[in-house]
Amino acid sequence: MYKKLLIIVLLFTLSLINSPMSLAKHLSCNSKQSVKGLDAKYENALKVSDVDFLEHLLSQNYIWVHNHGRFVDTKDTLVGRAKDASSSATGNPRSRTQRDVKVLNIDKTWVVSGFTEVDRGESPITYAFMRTYVQNNKGCKLLAAQTMALE
């Protein structure tokens, strides 16, 4: 009886550790390094269409302004594309490589900027990016992003 109870408690604990709420709490903005690492995970989530990660990182009112405002994503549109196996979150890139990443902050707000080279098979495109993260009671959330292709 004791072993069964112990197994039930253990399984329940493991389910909490892997729950969406647990994931959200692990996304924290408490240092430049943690935010820089989180932003690299965001880039990877875009590359591999990690729906679960995007669902928990993006704030409900997330906005991503692309190339001079020609296209605007919300949380729903980006996650919707990530769920679509035929397109992925960002057009099935071979790679997304960041460079010259800088992190600024005031209180619980963090701004990450830099450049990302996206290789989709033709000639790679380099984008300048800026993203705003905010730490709140639900963990670290990505509030806004802007990208612009460089010529």
Summary of the structure (lengths in Angstrom):
residues: 151
radius of gyration: 17.6
end to end distance: 68.4
largest distance: 68.4
contacts: 420
relative contact order: 0.18
helix: 39%
strand: 39%
